[in-house]
Structure formats: C-alpha cells, structure tokens
Amino acid sequence: MKHPLTARSVLTYTRLVAGAALLGAIVAAGCGADATIDDVASAPDASGGHDLAAPEVNLDGGSAGNLDGGVSNDLDATTPPKDAKTLPDGALVTYVSLGTAGSFVVLSGETVTNTGFTIINGNVGLSPGSSITGFPPGVVNGVVHISDAVAAKAKQDLNAAYTDASKRSGAPIPLSGDLGGMTLHPGLYVSATSIELTSGDLTLDALGDEDAIWVFQIGTTFVSMVDRKVILVGNARHDNVFWNTGSSATIGVGSVMVGNFLTQTSITVQTGASMEGRFLTQVGSVTFDSNKVNRPKPVH
C-alpha cells in the first residue's frame, strides 16, 4: 500500500538526506579525503519534482554552512560581549585641568561672604578682591589666601580651565531646562541657555568607569530648587564633574551638589545646602548660608 506524499514527509526525507550527507562528509574528512559535498540528492516534492534540495555543506573552506572558518554561519567578530558597555556619543571627554585652582574649595574674584555656621573643608582664595566676611561664625579648615601670589596664580589657572571647558567640542549632547529625574551617562552636555533641577534629582551614572567625565557647558545660569540632589552611581567620582556656567549658579535650600562649579560671575549657596566639590568663580562673589563644603578626593 502506498502512503500519500505529504509536505511533512517530504521535509522529514530532506532532513534525513542532509544529515546522512553531512555525516559521510565528516567521516571522509577524518580519513584525509576531499570532503566537499557538491550535490546532495533532493527529495521529491508533492508534485513529483525535486524542489526541496538539501543544502550544500562545505567543509573545506567554502561559504555555505561553513564549519571551519567561512563566514556565513560564523559569529560576527564585531559583536561586543553581552556585558560590554555602550556609551553615548560624546562619552570620551577628557579631564578639565584646574591647575593650582584645584587646591582650593572656594575661589572668588570679588568677595566671599557667609551667614551662619558654614564649614569649609579646604582652602579659600580671593583675587583680586580683599573682602572675606562671616568667618567666624563660619569655619575654614584650610588656608585662606587673600590677594596674594598663590591666589593670583590660582585665579589665572581658573580662567584657563574655564576657557578650556567652554571650548570643548566633538559630539556634544544638547540639553536645556529642567534635568530633574534624568540619568545622564558620561559626556559633553551643552545648553545655550539655563539648566535647572526643579522636578526631581539628577543621577550621573559612570557605568562602572571611575575615570568617566561629565562637562556641562551652560550658556547662562544653573539653578537647583529646594532639596534637589545630584546623585553619583556606577563608580562616578565627584572630581570628574564640571559645571561650566556662563553667568551664575544658585544652589537651593537643602540641596546636595557635587562636582566643580566654574562660573563667570557669582555663586550663591542657600541655607543648608551642601557640596562635595569646588565653588570657583572668575569675577563675582561666593555667598554662603550655613553650608558644608568638602573638597573632593583628587583622582587626577
């Protein structure tokens, strides 16, 4: 009794033929024979033709079904490992050298003023101004330089660092307005106007790279609202964040900030705000009100 020829039986027959051909070729190759299979018998289709030919299998350097160095079935050599980190455009940003300005936590061009019990853990400098007030009750756990050669050199280095940061280019990432609730990877971020932290906190994720750098080019002002925070994750470092601000920076009441603020005019730190980093301004004043500022641990 003849069984009807179905698509399933044709497919089964095809697989058996291909498997047998492949096995024979492998055995032949092991014996030193030429193991190229050029023609494999094809199974008849339902109409009696031979349209379902088994695939060509080449073991001696061909391309179809290649098992020893061909390309069609090899893994793509350019595919990164599954745990590889893909950084956004602009991620390869280099450190902004602060020169001797890096030895200061606060550096101002005009005045440094304080209200309340502010603690500054690091050096304070002023050049060319001559007025530092409010210490005490504020405390400076460092050296205060007022219009001396050390402060003047630090101010010169600050100006150079500000210029360097403001001229950074190459794959900039555009930003503007409120950054609250965002997570940003390393890179060069550019805003022609202002940047704010209004609706939530900002997270900076280094993706496990402790050398990752963030440079923010801000055309006008930086403002954080009450109790806003900049949070570092993924081995991000305080010393590797740069806020290059075209005019002024205002750190809101109770805010927690990190990084290096390089501003052109003034910095105002409102009641209870804290900072792990530096407040450095070129020509204006730095104003405190019951704050705590810690110099970040240098990593460069």
N, C-alpha and C positions, 0 to 999 in steps of 0.2 A: 504493500500500500504506500503510495506516495503522499508525503506531507506537503501541504501548501507552503510556498516560499513567502515568508513574511519579512518585513523590514527588520524585526528583531533577530530573526535567524541569519539574515544577511550580515548584520552588524557583528553577531557572535562569530560567524565564519571569518569575517575580516580580521577580528582581533586574534583569532587562533592562528591564522596565516601569518600575520605580522609578528606575533610572539615567536612562532617557530622559526621564522626567518632571522629574527634578531638573535635567538639562542644559537642557531647554526653559525652565524657570523662571529659571535663571541668565541665559540669553540675553535673556529678556523683561525681566528686571530691569535689565540693562545698557542696554536701549533705552528705559527710563523707563516701562515698562508695569507694571500691577499684577501682582506676581509671586507671589501666593498660590495655592498648589495645594490645592484643597479635595477634589477627587475624582480618584483615580487608579484606572484600570481594574485590576481584580483578576484574577488567574489562576484558571482553574477548578481545583478540586481533583480528586482521583481519582474522585469520585462525581458530577462534573459541576457541583458547586456553586461558590461564589466565596468560600470561607472564608479564603483566603490573600491578603488585600488588601495592596497595597504601602503602606508607612507614609506618613502625611501629612507633607509637607515645607513649612514656612512660612518665608519669607524676609523678611517684613515685620513682625516683632515678635511673632509667635505663640510658643507654647511648645514644640511638638513638633518635634524635630530642629532647634532654633533655631541659626542660624549668625551672627546679628548682634545678640546682646545678650540673648536669652532665657535661661532658667535651666536647662532640663532637661539639656542636654549641655555646659554651661559647667563649667570647673574651679571647684571650691569656693574662694571667696575667702578662707575662713578656714583653709585648709590651709597649714601653715607650709612654708617651703622645706625641701628634704630635708636641708640641713645645719644646720637650726635645732636648738638645744639645749633639751630639755625638762627642767626642773629639778623635783625632788620638792617636795611640799608642805613649807612651812617654809623654802624656799630664800631667800626675801627677808628676810634677817636683817641688821640694821644693826650697825655697829661699836660695841663697848663702849668708851666713852671712859675712859681711865685717868687723865686729868688729869696732875698733876705726878708721880704714881706711875709714869708711863710713862718717866720719865727714869732710873729705877732698874732694874737687873737683878735685884737681891736686895733685898727689903724685909721686915723681920720686926718682930713686936711684942714679942718676948721676948729671944731670943739668936740669934747667928749663930756657928756653930762649924765648925771644919774639922780634918781629919786628912789629912796627905799634901800632895802638890803640886797644889793646886787653882788654876786660873787663871780669874778672873772679869774679863771684858772689859766693864766698865760700872760704874755707881755702886752702892754698897751703903748701905742705910739701916736704922736701928733706932730704933723709937719705940713705946712709952715705955721699952723696956729699955735696958741700958747695957753689955752684955757681947758683944763680938766677939772670938773667940779663934781661933788657928790661922793667923794671917796676920802674919808668916811661920810656917811654910814656904809657905803659900798666897800668891798674888799677886792684888792688886786693881788692875787697870788702869783706874782711875777715882777718884772722890771718895767717901770714907767719911763719912757723916753719922750721928752718934750722938746721939740725943735732942736735936736742935737744931730750929730753926723750920722748916728745909727738910724734915727727916724727918717732923716732926709734920704739916705740910701734905700731904706725900705720903701719909701714913697716912690722913688724912681723905679724900683723893681715892680711895684704895684701897677704903675702906669704902663710898663712894658707888658705885664701879664694881662691887663685889661685889653690892650690893643691886640695882643695875640689871640685872646679868646673871641674878641669881636670880629676878627678877620677869618676865623675858621670857616672852611667851606668843604664841599665834597659830600654829596648825598645827604643834605640837610633834611630833617623831618619837620614839616610845618606844624605849628601849634598856635592856639590863641584862646583867650578867655579862661574859663574855669577848668582846671585839671583835676578837680575833686573826683574821687572814685576810680581814677585811671591807674593802670600798671604800665610803667614805661621801662623798656629794656635799654641797655647802653646805647649811646648815640649822640649826635649833634641835633639839638632841637631849636627851632627858630620861630620867634614870634615878632612880627613887625610892630606890634602894639604892646599890650599888657598880658600878664599871666596872673591868675588868681587861684587860690584854694578856697572855694566857697561851699560847695555842696558835700564835700567829703574829704578824706585823706588821699594823699598821693603815695603810691608804692613804687619804689625803684628796685627792679629785680635784675641782679647781675648774672643770673643763670649759672651760678656756680663759679664764676670767674672773678676772683678778688681784685684783679687788675682792670676791671671794666670801668669805663669813664663816661660820665654824662657832662655835656656842656650845653647850657641853656643860654641862647642869645635872645635877650628880651629888649625890645625896642624902647619901651618906656618904663613901666613900673611892675614890681612884684608885690602882691598883697595876699596875706593869709588872714582868714577870718578867725573868729573865736574858736579856740581849742582844735584847730586843724593841725595835722601832723604830716611829716614826710617820713615814710617807713622804708627801711632798707631790708631787703631779703636776698637770698641766694648768694651770700658772701659779699654783698656790696659793702664798700668802705666809705666812711664819712669824708675822707680826704679826697675822694675821687669825683666829687660832685661840685660843679661850678655854675653859679647863677650870675651871669654877666648882664648887668641891668643898666639900661640907658639913662635912667634918671634915679629913682629912689626905690627903696624896699621898706615895706611895713610888715612887721611880724606881729600878728594879732594876739590879743589877750589869751594866755594859756597855751599858745601854740608850741609845738615841738619841731624845730628845724634842724637840718643837717647840711653840711657842705660849706663851700666858700662863696660868700656874697662879695662880688666885685661890683660896686656901684659907682656911678659917675658923680652923684650928688650926695644924698643923705640916706641914713638908715635909722628907722625908729623901731625900737623893740618895746612892745607894750607890756602891761603888768602881767607878771607871772610866766612869761614866755621863756623857753629855754633853747639852747643852741649847742650842738656838737659840731663845731666848725669855727669859721672866722667871719668877722664883720670888717670889711675893708672898703673904705670909700675914698675917692680921689680928692674931691674939693669941698665936700659938705661936712655935716656933723653926724655923730653917732649918739643916740639918746637911749638911755636905759631906764627901767622902772621895775625894781625888784625881780631881777632876772638871774639866770645862771648860764654862764658860757664856758664851755670846756674846749680846749684845743684838741683837735683830733690827733690820733696817733699817726705820725707820718708813715707813708708806705712807699715813698719815692725818695 
